[in-house]
């Protein structure tokens, strides 16, 4: 073994480094439980940015793919939650303020999940051009992301003008 790090994975695309920290932070915040509420989104985004920076500067292809698999799990959890809710009125019986907050949180997590799914799926599709088993290793994640994207896109179409993944502003 030469001791050299294989860095070809770093040259694929900068979008995951740029886009995922805020999206993953939003997903983590939306999946928090009542017993263990997560820190604020800004704090989570800063934590995610530092984590991604460490992975890029000191990590390996394996650790990077492990991070992307974790983000994929968050995306699929949000998509499944939306599917269970039927994409509609899951807040029956709540007061109007709580209902509005829940809808805003759902829209934010849907937009974050859409963005993360698109970015990770694009990244995983590019792995076919690199040597090694990365493309094959991510086959299950690609399938999960494609399914999640179908659910998320359906939800965003039925919920009205939710922010789109690439622009974040509903356009």
N, C-alpha and C positions, 0 to 999 in steps of 0.2 A: 504494500500500500504506500502510495507516494506522500500521503499527508496533505495533499492539495485539496482544497475545497472545490467541488464542482459548482460553478456559479451560473451555469446556463439558465437555470430557472429564474434568475433575477431579471433576465432580459426580455421576458415574455411581454409584459404590459404593465404600465404604472397604475392602472385603474384600481386594482385591489388595494394598493397602499394608500391611495388618495381617497377612495370612496367607502371602503369597508369600515373604518373605525367608527364613524358617526352612525352608519346604518346598523352595525352590530350593537353599538351602545343602545340605540333605540329598541332593537329587538330584545336585548337583555332586560331593559327597563319594562317593556310591555309584558314580558313573561315572568316578572317578579311575583312573589306570592304575598298574601296578606300577612303571613307569619314572618317573612323575611323580606321586607320591601327593599328594593335596590337603591343605591345612591342615585342622585340626580343624573340626567342624561349628559350634562356637560362634564361632570366628573367621570362618568363611564366612558365618554368619548375620549377624554384625555388618557385614561387608562388603556383604552384600545389602541390609541395612537402610539403610546409608548411600547405596548406589546408588539405591534406590527413593526415598529422601528427596530426593536431588539431582534425580531425574527429576520428582518432583512439584513441587518448589519452582522449578526452573529449566528443566525440559524442555518438550517440546512433545508434542502428540498423536502425532506421527510417532515421536519417540524412545520414548514410552511403549509404543506398539504394537510397536516393534522389540524392546523388552525382553520384552514378553509373547510375542512370536514365539520369542525365545530360550528362554524358559521352556517354551513348547510343545514345542520341539525336545528339551529334556531329558525331558519327560513321555513323548514318543513313543519316545525311546531306551530308557527304562526299560521301557515296555510291550513293545517289540520284544524286548528282552533276556529278559523273562519268557516271551514267546511262544516264543523259541528254546529256552529251558530246558524248555518244556513245562509250566511251572507246578509242576514236581515235583522229583524227585531229580536235581539237576544237580551234586551234590557227592559222587558215588560215589567211594570210595577215599580220602576225606579222613578225618582223625581226628575224634573226636566233638566236641572243643572247636572246631576249625575249622569243622565242619559247623554247630554251634550258632551261632557268630558269623556265618557266611554266611547262615543262615536269618534271624537277627535283622536283619542288614543288608538282606536282601531284603524282609522285612516292613516295615522302616522306609522303604525307598525306595518300596515299593508304596503305603504310606499317604501319603507325601509326594506321590507322583505323582497319586494319587486326589484329594487336596486341591487341588493346583495345577490339575489338569485341570478340576475342578468350578468353582473360582473364576474361572479364565480364561474358560471357556466361558460362565458366567453374565455376565461382563463383556462378552464379545464379542456375546452375544445382545442386550444392552441398547444396543449401538451403533446399532441400527436407529432409535432415537429421536433420534439426534443428526444435525445437518446434516453434509454431507460424505460422503466415500467410505469412512469407517472400517468400516462394516458389510460392504460389498462387499470391501474389502481383506482382511478377516479370514475370508472364506469358506473358504479352504483350511485355515486353522488350526482353524476350527470343525469341519470334516470330520475332520481329523487327531485332534482332541481327542475327538470322539465315538467314533472307532474305538479310540483308546487307552483310553477309559473302559470300553468293552465288555471289552477284554482285562484291564484291571486289576480290574474288578469280578469277573470270572470267577476270576482268580487269588486274590483276597481271599476269595471264597466257598470255594474248594477248599483254601486254606491254613489255614482255621480262623479264629478270632476275631482277625483283624488289626485294628488301630485303624481306625475309620471316618474318613472325610475331615473331617467337620464336628466330631466330638467328640474324636477323637484317643485315645479310651480303650476302643475295642472295643464301645461301646454304640450 
